[in-house]
Amino acid sequence: MVCEFKYIRAIVAVGIAALAASLVACSGDKISDPTDESSSSTENLSSSSSWSLSSSDSRVAVSSSSSKITSSSSNDVKRSSSSVILSSDSREESSAVSSSSTILSSSATVENQSSSSAELSPEFFWNDEFDGDSIDNSKWTYDIGTGASGWGNNEWEYYTDRKENAYIKDGILHIRAQKEDYKGSKYTSARMLTKGKFSFKYGTVEARIALPTGKGIWPAFWMLGENIDTVGWPACGEIDIIEAVNSENIVYGTNHWANGSEYATYGNNTGKYREQKYKLDITQFHTYKFTWDEKYIRMFVDDFMYHEILIENNTGDTEEFHKPFFFLLNVAVAGNWPGFEVDDSQFPNEMLVDYIRVRSRTNSQGE
């Protein structure tokens, strides 16, 4: 998770000696067709094993295994905000960190492009159109309460399964954060998940979503590894497809995982990705896409790519991202990120979801 302090560009990973032979040096070519994997390439590596991150909005961190990551289930984690996060939101600097690192994403310049990068089966193998009168309990369940240490981030909301916090109206799912005294908390909201009901490995996700904004608000559409109860976090892996904080009209995409004995995170956003910006009003409906295959995880809004990470051959110790994940939807109030200043005049404030659709890559469902 990114905390509210100034972002610092840094990246640390492992394994260059074993993986360098598999990396392709990037010459700065533009990616014109993501279906052509040869057009995407990795970052340049110097002979001294040092390299510079070219994307000025990327967020990368590695924290030691001594970080206070105590969660073993999705009930206790959104992000480990107690871990040290080294991030970048700078528009000016580019720092190089000497390491035995491998590369987490391609450095090629990206233009608006199709978010389809592999052959897809023609039908959805899971979807929710939210067309009924109530939330489909065969697809969704709820996290309840305040979690451990405010869901790992010192958040202030109490999550419920009440209609006051999650309901369907006119074909739209509403996740509503409210200012109210409830079981010792000053705010309520909802956190819905498909854990135990649906998970998948590899595919393309499309969702039409409108996000809330306001000081102290934090909506998210994200995923956790279905093995979280046995291996814990971050070893289960986490994929944040959409996050937004406060009143920013910026969408963040991030990966979190266990880099050996350390914790690692890598993310980007629409504010400035590979020297391109995508201006949007996140309170309006936009189409968000997430593509996931054996080589890459990529995230798009209206076909603008705002995040990419290379996972081929477990690059960067990313084996977590080759196992099934389940979905989560929630709206948090306050926390280490977005901070502890909350504008109460915004409430009630809602995240709106028109649909979520998942297309499977051929023969890639499950293990």
N, C-alpha and C positions, 0 to 999 in steps of 0.2 A: 504494500500500500504506500502511496505517496503521502507524506505528511505535509504540513502547511509551511515548513521552512523552505528557503530558497533551494531550488533544485541544483544539483551538482552533477556534471557529466562524469560518469565513470563506468567501467564495465570490467568484470573479472569472471572468467570461467575456466575450464580446465581441458586438457587433452590435446594440445596442438600437435605433439609429436606423433600421436597415433592417428590423428585425423587430417593432418595437413595435406597429405597426398590426395585426399578426396575433395579438397576445396578448390574451387575455380576462382582465379583472380578476376576481380571486376574491372572492366575498362571504362565504366561510365556510360555504357550503352543504355538506351531506353528500353523498358519492357513494353513491347507493343502488343503482345499476345500471351496471356498467362497460360494458355494451353500448351505453349511451346516452352517446356522446362529449360531448354538450352538458353532461352533469352534471359532467365534470372541467374544471377551469379552472386558469389559471396564477397565479403569485404576483402580489400587488399591486405596481405600480411607482409610485414617487413622481415628481413633476415634475422633481426634481433628479437623476433616474437612479440614486438610491440605493434599496436595498430590504433587507428583513430576511428571513432564512431562518426559516420558522416551525417546521420540524421539528427538534426539539432533538437528534436523533440523526443528522442527516445529516452526511456527510463529504465535503467538497469541497476540491479543491486545484488550483492552477495553479502550475507551476514554470517557470522560464525555460528557453529552449532550450539553455542552457549546462549543464543537468543532465547527469549522466553516464549517458546512455542509449545504450549501445553495441550492444545486441542487434539482430540483423537476422533472427533466426529464433526459432521456438518453443523451440529447444534452449537458448536463453540468457536466457529471460525468464519470470518469473512475475509480478513487479511490479518497477518500478524503484524500489527502496528507497533509492537514492542521490539521488532527487529529493526536494525539500522538500515535505512533506505538511502541509497545514493542514487539520485535521480537527475534528470536534465529537463529543464524547460527554458534553457538559455537560448537566445537568438544569436549570440555572438561567438561564444567560445567553442573550441573543439580540442578536447584533451585526449592524450594517448596514455594508456596504462600498460606498462610492461608486465606481461603475464605469459603463462603457457596456455593461452586462450585459443578456443575455437570460435567460429563466427556464428552468431545467432540469427542474422538475417542478411538478405541481399542488400547491396549498397547502390544498385542501379537506380537511376532516376525513374520515377513512376508517373505515368500519365493516367487520366481517367480511363478505366478499362473494365471489361467484363469480369465479374467475380467468379465465373465458372472456369475451373482449371483442370478438370478431368471429366471423363465420361460419367454421367449420372444415370441412375435408373429413372424411368419416366414418371413414376408415381411417388407421392409422399409415403414414407413408411411410418411416419408419425406426424401428426399435426393437431393443433387446436385452433379453431376459428372463433371460439368464444361466442357462439351463436345461440346458446341455450339461455334458460332463465337463471341458471346457477352454475357455479364452478364445478367442473367435472371431477368428482372425487376418485374416479378410476385413473385419472391422469395426474392429479395434484394432491399434495399433502402440505402441511404447514409446520414451520418451526414456531414454537410458542415460548414467550418469556423474554428475558433480558440476556440470556446466554452467559457464558463465563467471561468476566471482564468486559461486559458490553459487547458480546460477540467477537471478542479478541481485539476490539478497537475502541473501547470505552464509549460506545454509542449510548444514546439516551432513551431510545424508544423501547416500548414493550410490544412485542409481536403477538398478534392474536389471530384466531381463525374466524372472527366475527364478520358479519356483513358490513359493519361500519368501516372495516378496514380493507376488505376485498370483496368485490361483487361484480356482476355482469349487468350491463345496461345497454340496450340497442346494439348488441353484437360487439361490445368493447369490454375488455377486462379493466377494471379500475382498482389500483392499489393505492389506498388513501392513507396518508400520514395526517394525524390529527393532534391538536393541542388539547389534552385532557388529563386529568388525574386518574390514573388507572393502576391499581395494584402497586403503588409506590413509585410509579414512573409518571413523568409529566407529559409524555407523548406516547401515542400508539401508532402502529403501522402493521403491515403484513409482510411475511416472507414465505413465498410459495416455492415448492420444489417438487421435482419428479422422482426423487430418491425412492427406490424400491418399487417404482411403477414404470419408469422408462429410463434407459440409458443407451448410449450408442458409441461406436468408434468409427470415425471417418464419415464424411458426408458434407452436405451443404445445408446450412440453416438460413432461412429467410424469415424476418420478423418485421412487422410494421408497428412502430412504437413512437409515442410522444412522451417526452420526459419532463418532469417538473424542475423548476429552478427556484432558488431562494437561498438566502444566507443560512447555512447549516444543513441543507438538504443534500441527499446522496442516493440517487436511484441507480440500480444495476440490473443487468441481464447477464448471467454468468454461469459457470459450470464447475463442478468438482468431480474428481475421480470417484467412481462408485465403490472403490476399495478403501475409502477413507476410514471406515470403522475398524479395519484391520491394520492398516499401515500408518494412519494418522496424516496430519498435514504438516509440511508440504509434500510429503512423499507421495500422496495421492495425486498431486498436481491440481492446478486451478487455472481456468481460462476465463478471463473477464472480457466478454464480447462488447459490452457497453457499460461504461461508468461515466457519471457526470457529477460535478460538485458545485455547490453554491449557485451563483448566477452566471457561471461561464456558459457560453454557447460552444463548448468543446466536448467532444466525446473521446474517451480514453479506451484503448484496448491493451490488455496486459496478460502475460503468462507468469505463473509462479510455480516453482518446483524445487525439489531437493537436489542440489548439485553436490553429489557425494555426501559428505558430512556437513555441508553448508546449505544455506537457503539462498535461492537465486530468483530474481524477477527481471523481466524485460518487457517494456511496453512503449507505445507511441500514442499519438493523438492527432486529431484533425486540425489543431492549431497551427502546426507546421510540420509536415512529414515529407522528408526528402525534398526540401526546398519548395514545397507546394503547400498551400493552405486551402482548406475547404470551409467556407463560411456557411453557417446554417443556424436556423432558429430551432433549437432542440425541443422547444415546447410544441412544435408542429409535428405532424406525423412524417416520418422518414422510413425508408426501407433499408434495414440493416441486414447485411449478409456476412456469413462466417463460413469459410471453406477450409476443409481439414482433410488431408490425405497423408500418405506415408512420408512425404517430403516437406510440406509446408503447412503452417496455419496462417490464414490471411483473414483480415477483417475489412469490411467495406460499409460505407453509408452512401446510398444513391450511386453505387458503383465507383465511388472514390475510395481507394485503398488507404487505410490509415494505420495498419499494423501488419507486419509479416515476421514470422520467425521460422528459421530452418530447423527441422527436427529429423531430417533424414539420417539413418544409421545412428540414432540417439545422439546426434551432435549436441555438444554442451551438456551431456548427461541428462538428456531429455526423454528418457524411456517412459516417463509417466504419460506422455502424450501419445502413446500407442496402445492405450487401454480405454475401456468405456468410461464415459462421463455422463452425469445427469445435469438437468437445468435447475437454476434458481432465478427467481424474480423478487426484488424487494426494494423498499424505499427506507433508508436509514435517516436518522436525525442526529446530527453532531457526531463527534468522534475525532480520533487523531487526524483523520482526513475525512471530512472537510474542515475541521476545527470546531471550536466550542462556542462560537457566537451564532445564535439562532434568532432569526427574525420571526417572531410569533405571528405577525400580521399575515403571513403567507398561508396559514392553515385554514381549512384543510387544503392539502396539496397532493396532487395525484399523478401517478404514472399510468398511462393509457396504452393498452396492448390490443391491437386489432386482430392479429393472428401470429402464430409461430408455426413454421412448416419445415420439415426435415426431409431432405432427399438423401437416399443412401448411395454411396459409391458401390458399384457392382461388386457383390461378394465381400463387402467390408463391414457388414453389420455385426456387432458384438465381437467376441474373440475369434 
